[in-house]
Amino acid sequence: MRWENLFSDLEAQLASAGQLEMEAQVADLARAEAAGLGLAERLRGHGAAPLALLLRGGLRFRGRLTQVASTWLALDSGPYSVLVPHDGIVTVEGLGRAAAAEGSAVRRALSLASGLRAIARDRSPVACFVDAGAGEPLTVGGTLDTVGADYVEVAPLRAPDGGGFPALRVVPFARLIAVRSGA
């Protein structure tokens, strides 16, 4: 009878050790999988719940994701739509743990230039938030005129003096924090 208790205790210890080892392996596999995920996959897995973005220069936007590309996202933020290059993001608040790969090769290939060209075709007024290197971002309003390989030209809606041709502003992608609908 005593041996039965001894063997039962030993069996319970082995089962417990096996369970702990399996849990450690599962945790290692989960960490390895997470290490291979990019921000775009995490954002795609988020779904329709609202989230908050803190961007360079202290800009904040809250809303629902409408598009996630490999290097940028689009956010429905109340009265505005906002295109945000991933490089402009400081933190994302409210993001769930889920992740999702992009199944469409076309969507995977959408570059920041592709997103900006879609906005340029629309000719809608926008506000471009630009990292000027000191404190708050510079706001450049107008319409997106030309989108190059690594820059965008912003045409003001009107000249400051009301006449003549307004001067275009060229903004390198590396300095672009966000593009918001409405100038």
C-alpha positions as CSV (number, residue, x, y, z in Angstrom):
1,M,0.0,0.0,0.0
2,R,2.8,2.4,0.8
3,W,4.4,1.6,-2.5
4,E,1.3,2.5,-4.4
5,N,1.3,6.0,-2.8
6,L,5.0,6.3,-3.6
7,F,4.5,5.3,-7.3
8,S,1.4,7.6,-7.5
9,D,3.5,10.5,-6.1
10,L,6.3,9.8,-8.5
11,E,3.9,9.6,-11.5
12,A,2.3,12.9,-10.5
13,Q,5.8,14.6,-10.3
14,L,6.7,13.2,-13.7
15,A,3.4,14.4,-15.2
16,S,3.9,17.9,-13.6
17,A,7.5,18.1,-15.0
18,G,6.3,17.0,-18.4
19,Q,3.6,19.7,-18.3
20,L,6.1,22.4,-17.3
21,E,8.4,21.3,-20.1
22,M,5.6,21.4,-22.7
23,E,4.5,24.8,-21.5
24,A,8.1,26.1,-21.8
25,Q,8.3,24.7,-25.3
26,V,5.0,26.3,-26.3
27,A,6.2,29.7,-24.8
28,D,9.4,29.4,-26.8
29,L,7.5,28.7,-30.0
30,A,5.2,31.6,-29.4
31,R,8.1,34.0,-28.9
32,A,9.8,32.7,-32.0
33,E,6.6,33.2,-34.0
34,A,6.2,36.7,-32.6
35,A,9.8,37.5,-33.6
36,G,8.9,36.9,-37.2
37,L,5.9,39.2,-37.3
38,G,6.0,42.8,-38.6
39,L,3.9,45.7,-37.5
40,A,1.7,45.4,-40.6
41,E,0.7,41.8,-39.7
42,R,-0.2,42.9,-36.2
43,L,-2.2,45.8,-37.5
44,R,-4.0,43.6,-40.1
45,G,-5.0,41.2,-37.3
46,H,-6.5,44.0,-35.2
47,G,-9.8,44.2,-36.9
48,A,-12.3,47.0,-36.5
49,A,-11.7,48.0,-32.9
50,P,-10.5,51.6,-32.4
51,L,-6.9,52.3,-31.7
52,A,-4.8,55.3,-30.8
53,L,-1.6,56.3,-32.6
54,L,1.1,58.6,-31.2
55,L,3.2,59.8,-34.1
56,R,6.5,61.7,-34.3
57,G,6.2,65.3,-33.2
58,G,3.5,64.4,-30.7
59,L,0.7,64.0,-33.2
60,R,-2.2,61.8,-32.0
61,F,-4.9,60.2,-34.0
62,R,-7.6,57.8,-32.8
63,G,-9.8,55.7,-35.1
64,R,-10.4,52.5,-37.0
65,L,-8.0,51.0,-39.5
66,T,-9.4,51.0,-43.1
67,Q,-6.2,49.8,-44.9
68,V,-2.9,48.3,-43.9
69,A,-0.1,48.1,-46.4
70,S,3.5,46.9,-45.7
71,T,4.8,50.4,-45.0
72,W,1.7,52.5,-44.2
73,L,-1.8,52.4,-42.9
74,A,-5.0,54.4,-43.4
75,L,-7.2,55.3,-40.4
76,D,-10.8,56.5,-40.3
77,S,-10.5,59.2,-37.6
78,G,-14.0,60.7,-37.3
79,P,-14.4,63.5,-39.9
80,Y,-10.9,62.8,-41.3
81,S,-9.1,60.0,-43.1
82,V,-5.4,59.7,-42.2
83,L,-2.6,58.0,-44.1
84,V,0.3,57.2,-41.8
85,P,3.7,55.8,-42.9
86,H,4.8,53.2,-40.4
87,D,8.1,55.1,-39.9
88,G,6.0,58.0,-38.4
89,I,4.5,55.8,-35.6
90,V,5.9,56.2,-32.1
91,T,3.3,54.0,-30.3
92,V,0.1,52.1,-31.0
93,E,-2.4,51.9,-28.2
94,G,-5.2,49.4,-28.1
95,L,-3.7,46.9,-30.5
96,G,-4.8,43.3,-29.9
97,R,-2.5,40.2,-29.9
98,A,-3.8,38.8,-33.2
99,A,-1.8,38.9,-36.4
100,A,-2.8,38.3,-40.0
101,A,-0.7,37.9,-43.2
102,E,-1.8,39.7,-46.3
103,G,-3.1,37.2,-48.8
104,S,-3.2,39.6,-51.8
105,A,0.1,40.0,-53.6
106,V,-1.2,43.3,-55.0
107,R,-1.9,44.7,-51.5
108,R,1.5,43.4,-50.3
109,A,3.1,45.5,-53.1
110,L,1.4,48.7,-52.2
111,S,4.1,51.2,-51.3
112,L,3.8,54.5,-49.6
113,A,4.0,56.1,-53.1
114,S,1.0,54.0,-54.2
115,G,-1.1,55.3,-51.3
116,L,-0.1,58.8,-51.9
117,R,-0.8,58.5,-55.7
118,A,-4.3,57.4,-54.9
119,I,-4.8,60.6,-52.8
120,A,-3.1,62.7,-55.6
121,R,-5.6,61.4,-58.2
122,D,-8.5,62.4,-56.0
123,R,-7.2,66.1,-55.9
124,S,-8.8,66.5,-52.4
125,P,-7.3,69.0,-50.0
126,V,-5.0,67.5,-47.5
127,A,-2.8,68.5,-44.5
128,C,0.6,67.0,-44.6
129,F,2.4,66.8,-41.2
130,V,6.1,67.0,-41.7
131,D,8.9,66.4,-39.3
132,A,10.8,69.7,-39.4
133,G,13.3,68.4,-36.8
134,A,12.3,70.6,-33.9
135,G,9.2,70.2,-31.7
136,E,5.8,70.2,-33.4
137,P,5.5,69.1,-36.9
138,L,5.1,71.6,-39.8
139,T,1.7,71.4,-41.4
140,V,1.7,71.8,-45.1
141,G,-1.8,72.2,-46.6
142,G,-2.8,71.8,-50.2
143,T,-3.3,69.1,-52.8
144,L,-0.8,66.4,-53.6
145,D,0.5,67.3,-57.0
146,T,3.2,64.8,-57.9
147,V,4.4,61.7,-56.1
148,G,7.9,60.7,-56.9
149,A,9.9,57.6,-55.8
150,D,10.8,59.2,-52.5
151,Y,9.0,62.5,-52.3
152,V,5.7,64.2,-52.7
153,E,4.9,67.7,-54.1
154,V,2.2,69.6,-52.2
155,A,0.5,72.5,-54.1
156,P,-1.0,75.1,-51.9
157,L,-4.7,75.7,-52.4
158,R,-4.1,79.4,-53.1
159,A,-1.2,81.8,-53.2
160,P,-0.8,83.8,-49.9
161,D,-1.4,87.1,-51.8
162,G,-4.4,85.7,-53.7
163,G,-2.8,85.9,-57.1
164,G,0.0,84.3,-59.1
165,F,1.1,80.7,-59.0
166,P,1.6,79.3,-55.5
167,A,4.9,77.7,-54.8
168,L,5.0,73.9,-54.6
169,R,6.6,72.3,-51.5
170,V,8.5,69.1,-51.9
171,V,8.4,66.8,-48.9
172,P,10.7,63.7,-48.8
173,F,8.9,60.6,-47.6
174,A,11.5,60.2,-44.8
175,R,10.1,63.5,-43.3
176,L,6.4,62.7,-43.8
177,I,4.6,61.9,-40.6
178,A,1.0,61.7,-41.8
179,V,-1.4,63.0,-44.5
180,R,-4.9,63.9,-43.2
181,S,-7.9,64.6,-45.4
182,G,-9.0,68.2,-45.4
183,A,-6.5,71.1,-45.5
